[in-house]
Amino acid sequence: MNAAARLVHQNVLSRHLLLTHLLSRQQLAILILALAVICSALATIYVTHSTRLLHVTYHRNLQEQDRLQMLSSQLLLERSAWMIPARIQEIAENKLNMVMPTHESTVVIRGSF
């Protein structure tokens, strides 16, 4: 056996030295636990902050979706207003000088297929 082991085995080292050694292990364990608690607290803060940012982004996207949906509805209404047959006929007659064909000028072609 080496000298230190022989001294411990022979109970030459005082109990105070052993108690001091055990306290340092306890202090190390307490330090590790304290660091674990601090890391856990920081992780909780980070996750909470990230969750809040994502929540704000989600609500902004919902507002944008509502705005775009309303704009789409307005565009569809405007499109239907521009596509009214009476308006198309008015433009054809006034701007393009087109006229409705009469029954006499209409020719029906029948083919045998």
NORLINWO-V257389 format. One line per field, one symbol per residue. ss: DSSP state (h for helix, s for strand, l for the rest). phi: phi as a letter, one per 40 degrees, with the letter a starting at -180 (. if undefined). Layout:
ss: ???
phi: ???
//
This chain:
ss: llhhhhhhhlllllhhhhhhhhhhhhhhhhhhhhhhhhhhhhhhhhhhhhhhhhhhhhhhhhhhhhhhhhhhhhhhhhhhhhllhhhhhhhhhhlllllllllllllllllll
phi: .cccccccccgcccccccccccccccccccccccccccccccccccccccccccccccccccccccccccccccccccccccccdccccccccccbfcbcccccccbbbbbbb
//
